[in-house]
Amino acid sequence: MYSLPHHTSQPPSMEDQNQCTANDQQMQNLNLPKVLLHGPPGFSSVLQPPYSQNFHLLNHSSLPLHQFAATHSQHCATVAAVLCDGGYPLTADMLSLFPSLRLVITTSAGTDHVDLDECRRRGIQVAGAGNLFSEDVADLAVALLIDVVMKISAADRSLRKRQVYSRAITLASKVRDFV
């Protein structure tokens, strides 16, 4: 509940000012669209600072989703969007916990962890990362292939352990063989 400190002839204390600021922020958060973050612990740490001014971010990672919904029903009733990680499913049962839900956003390329039939039935839009990271994944795959073929990590480990095998690994000959 929002309340102002009692006015007296003395200026408000630092504690009263901090309480007022905290109450102002809570009141402002009530008017922001609610977004549930559905992912691993730490999933919200990247999102909190830049987006907490525009959205009321709800993080349930310390509780199972059903338990969070039971203890925070007033928030769940007005959640407009869910931002989820690919490793965290959104079943029809879970989606039913959010009657005002209009948007599901997944950070993965695929949407097989989201009950698309239930979303379609309820008119919930679903957005994913699509091929946003495709080039990065392809680059990493090629880099790992080069690493394995040229035994770069193996050579690095042996040098760090100060174990030099009689058969030296030379980069130049491997590049010539690879190309």
Residue pairs with C-beta under 8 A, 6 or more apart in sequence:
2 23
2 26
2 27
3 23
4 20
5 12
5 16
5 19
5 20
12 20
29 56
30 56
32 54
32 55
32 56
33 54
33 55
33 56
33 80
33 81
34 55
34 56
34 58
34 75
34 78
34 79
34 80
34 81
35 51
35 55
35 56
35 57
35 58
35 79
35 80
35 81
35 82
35 83
36 58
36 60
36 76
36 79
36 81
36 82
36 83
36 98
37 43
37 44
37 47
37 57
37 58
37 59
37 60
37 61
37 83
37 84
38 60
38 65
38 82
38 83
38 84
38 85
38 88
38 90
39 61
39 83
39 84
39 85
39 87
39 88
39 107
40 61
40 85
40 87
40 88
41 61
41 62
42 61
43 59
43 61
43 85
44 57
44 59
44 61
47 57
47 83
48 57
51 57
58 72
58 75
58 79
60 68
60 72
63 71
65 94
65 97
66 94
66 97
68 76
69 76
69 97
69 98
76 97
76 98
77 98
77 99
77 100
78 100
79 98
79 100
79 101
80 100
80 101
80 102
80 103
81 101
81 102
81 103
81 104
81 105
82 90
82 98
82 101
82 103
82 104
82 105
83 105
83 106
83 107
84 90
84 104
84 105
84 106
84 107
84 113
84 114
85 106
85 107
85 108
86 106
86 107
86 108
86 109
86 110
86 113
87 113
88 113
89 113
89 114
90 104
90 113
90 114
90 115
91 115
91 118
92 115
92 117
92 118
95 101
95 104
95 115
95 118
95 119
95 122
95 124
101 122
101 124
102 123
102 124
102 125
103 124
103 125
103 126
103 127
104 114
104 119
104 124
104 125
104 126
104 127
105 126
105 127
105 128
106 113
106 114
106 126
106 127
106 128
106 129
107 129
108 128
108 129
109 128
109 129
109 130
109 131
109 132
109 133
109 134
110 128
111 126
111 128
114 126
116 126
118 124
119 125
119 126
146 152
146 178
147 153
149 174
149 178
150 169
150 171
150 174
150 175
150 178
151 169
151 174
152 171
154 169
155 169
158 164
158 165
